[in-house]
Amino acid sequence: MTTVLKCPTCKTAAEYTGNPFRPFCSERCKLIDLGAWATGDYRIPCMDQSVEQELEEM
């Protein structure tokens, strides 16, 4: 049975089993996602404002 999921980057169907780039459909989509994390497009919200302010001051 083949599992097919949507690529998180481009939303096309991508086979999960045997795909070296899973959950992405290609290396390109994987690198786009990595770049978004590296530039700060994706962030995990911080509940404590003081911690965020300390990090900005560094």
N, C-alpha and C positions, 0 to 999 in steps of 0.2 A: 504494500500500500504506500503510495507516494503522498507526502504531506506538502501542500502548496500554501504558502503564506504571502501576504502583501509585503513588498519591500518597504521598510520604514521611510526611505528617502523619496523614491519615485512612485511608489504605490503600484508597481506592476507585479504580476504574479511571479513568485520565485519558489523553486523547489527547495525544500528544506534538507532532505536527505541527499548526501553526496555533494552538496554545494559548499565549496571551500570559503565562500564569502557570507554564509548565512549569518544573520537573517536577511542580509542584503542580496540583491540580484546580481551584483557585479562588484568588482574592485573599485570602480568609479564611485558608486553609491556609498560604499564603505568609507572611502576617503573623504567624500563630501561630509558625511556624518562626523568623522574624526575632526575635520577642520572646523565644523560648527562648535564642537566641544572646546577645541583649542582656542577659538576666538571669543568664547564666552557667550555664544548665542544660546546655549543650553546652560541653565544653572539650577542648582538645587536650592530652593528658598531657605533662608535662615530665619528662625523664629526669634532669635535674640539680636536686636539692633546693635547692641554694644559690641558684639563679636564682629559684625560686619564693619562697623566704624573702625575697630582696631586693625582689621585687615587692610582697610583703605589707607590708614596712616603709615603702614609699613613701607 
